[in-house]
Amino acid sequence: MKLAIGNDHVAIEMKNEIKAYLESKGIEVIDVGTNSPERFNYPISGYKVAKLVAGGEVDGGVLICGTGVGISLSANKVHGIRACVCSEPYTARLSKQHNNTNIIAFGTRVIGVETAKMIVDEWLAAEYEGGRHQTRIDMLAEIETTQHLKAAE
């Protein structure tokens, strides 16, 4: 398995800990974030991770900023990306099972590193259930492609 990881300047420490944690599990990690404490705009690494995921160069992505919100928003602008901010493991698991998320995000100012590890573990272990959930995934893809929903009849 290969994952991309990205971060901004406030999330360097957590990024490095999560990267090492993933590598200890035998996962190859492509780091496109920053290691400098200088101000770094999160859309840069959010976009880079999303492009790697959307292009099939990696199996998924992990994004970390102060809250996880901004960096996930930037990733979700890339066609084919379903990034979800998770502050606990349950959401991470269901985001994969029901929404087939391909990127997770969290905030270093919101959760601690041990919770982040639990989130990553639940997300990696979860499998997309398909079935009734696929209809909604297809709807999301249509919105993404056409930028509007067909009016319900």
C-alpha positions as CSV (number, residue, x, y, z in Angstrom):
1,M,0.0,0.0,0.0
2,K,1.1,3.5,-0.8
3,L,-0.3,6.7,0.8
4,A,0.4,10.4,0.3
5,I,0.6,12.7,3.3
6,G,0.5,16.5,3.4
7,N,0.4,19.2,6.0
8,D,0.8,22.8,6.7
9,H,3.3,24.5,9.1
10,V,1.3,23.9,12.2
11,A,1.1,20.2,11.6
12,I,4.7,19.2,11.1
13,E,5.1,17.2,14.3
14,M,1.9,15.3,13.9
15,K,2.6,14.6,10.2
16,N,6.1,13.2,11.1
17,E,4.6,11.0,13.8
18,I,1.8,9.7,11.5
19,K,4.2,9.2,8.7
20,A,6.5,7.1,10.9
21,Y,3.5,5.2,12.3
22,L,2.4,4.3,8.8
23,E,5.9,3.3,7.7
24,S,6.2,1.0,10.8
25,K,3.1,-0.8,9.4
26,G,4.9,-1.4,6.1
27,I,3.0,1.4,4.2
28,E,5.0,3.4,1.7
29,V,4.4,7.1,2.4
30,I,4.9,9.9,-0.1
31,D,5.4,13.2,1.8
32,V,4.3,16.3,-0.1
33,G,3.9,18.5,3.0
34,T,6.2,21.0,4.5
35,N,8.9,20.5,7.2
36,S,9.5,24.2,7.6
37,P,7.9,26.2,10.5
38,E,7.6,29.1,8.1
39,R,4.0,29.9,7.1
40,F,2.8,27.4,4.5
41,N,-0.5,27.6,2.7
42,Y,-2.4,24.3,3.2
43,P,-4.0,24.3,-0.3
44,I,-0.6,23.5,-1.7
45,S,-0.2,20.2,0.0
46,G,-4.0,19.4,-0.1
47,Y,-3.9,19.8,-3.8
48,K,-0.7,17.7,-4.2
49,V,-2.0,14.8,-2.2
50,A,-5.4,14.9,-4.0
51,K,-3.7,14.9,-7.4
52,L,-1.6,11.8,-6.4
53,V,-4.8,10.0,-5.2
54,A,-6.9,11.1,-8.2
55,G,-4.1,10.1,-10.6
56,G,-3.9,6.6,-9.1
57,E,-0.2,7.1,-8.0
58,V,-1.1,6.3,-4.4
59,D,-3.9,4.3,-2.8
60,G,-5.1,7.1,-0.5
61,G,-4.1,10.2,1.4
62,V,-3.8,11.7,4.8
63,L,-4.0,15.5,5.3
64,I,-3.2,17.4,8.5
65,C,-3.5,21.1,9.3
66,G,-4.8,23.0,12.3
67,T,-8.4,21.7,12.1
68,G,-8.3,19.5,9.0
69,V,-11.0,21.6,7.5
70,G,-9.1,23.9,5.1
71,I,-6.7,21.2,3.8
72,S,-9.6,18.9,3.1
73,L,-11.5,21.6,1.3
74,S,-8.6,22.1,-1.0
75,A,-8.4,18.4,-1.7
76,N,-12.1,18.1,-2.4
77,K,-11.7,20.6,-5.3
78,V,-9.9,17.9,-7.3
79,H,-12.1,15.7,-9.5
80,G,-12.6,12.3,-8.0
81,I,-11.6,13.1,-4.4
82,R,-13.8,12.4,-1.4
83,A,-11.9,13.8,1.6
84,C,-13.4,13.7,5.0
85,V,-12.3,15.5,8.2
86,C,-12.3,13.0,11.1
87,S,-11.9,13.8,14.8
88,E,-12.6,10.3,16.0
89,P,-12.3,6.7,14.6
90,Y,-16.0,6.0,14.1
91,T,-16.4,8.7,11.4
92,A,-13.2,7.5,9.7
93,R,-14.5,4.0,9.4
94,L,-18.0,5.0,8.2
95,S,-16.5,7.6,5.8
96,K,-14.8,4.7,4.0
97,Q,-17.7,2.2,4.4
98,H,-20.4,4.5,3.2
99,N,-18.7,7.3,1.2
100,N,-15.7,5.5,-0.1
101,T,-13.4,8.3,1.0
102,N,-10.0,8.3,-0.5
103,I,-8.5,10.9,1.8
104,I,-8.8,11.5,5.5
105,A,-7.9,14.7,7.3
106,F,-7.6,15.8,10.8
107,G,-6.4,18.7,12.9
108,T,-3.4,18.9,15.1
109,R,-5.2,21.6,17.1
110,V,-8.2,19.4,17.6
111,I,-6.9,15.9,18.4
112,G,-3.8,14.2,19.8
113,V,-1.5,11.9,17.9
114,E,-2.9,8.7,19.6
115,T,-6.4,9.6,18.4
116,A,-4.9,10.3,14.9
117,K,-3.4,6.9,14.9
118,M,-6.7,5.3,15.8
119,I,-8.4,7.3,13.0
120,V,-5.8,6.1,10.5
121,D,-6.2,2.5,11.6
122,E,-10.0,2.5,11.4
123,W,-9.9,4.2,8.0
124,L,-7.3,1.7,6.6
125,A,-9.1,-1.3,7.9
126,A,-12.6,-0.3,6.6
127,E,-13.9,-1.4,3.2
128,Y,-16.4,0.3,1.0
129,E,-19.7,-1.5,1.3
130,G,-21.1,-0.4,-2.1
131,G,-24.8,-1.4,-2.5
132,R,-27.2,1.4,-1.5
133,H,-24.2,3.7,-0.9
134,Q,-23.2,3.6,-4.5
135,T,-26.3,5.6,-5.5
136,R,-25.0,8.5,-3.4
137,I,-21.5,8.2,-4.6
138,D,-22.8,8.4,-8.2
139,M,-24.8,11.5,-7.2
140,L,-21.7,13.1,-5.8
141,A,-19.8,12.3,-9.1
142,E,-22.6,13.9,-11.1
143,I,-22.5,17.1,-9.0
144,E,-18.8,17.1,-9.5
145,T,-19.1,16.7,-13.3
146,T,-22.0,18.9,-14.0
147,Q,-21.9,21.3,-11.0
148,H,-25.6,20.9,-10.5
149,L,-28.1,18.3,-9.4
150,K,-31.0,17.3,-11.6
151,A,-34.2,18.5,-10.1
152,A,-36.1,15.7,-8.2
153,E,-39.3,14.8,-9.9
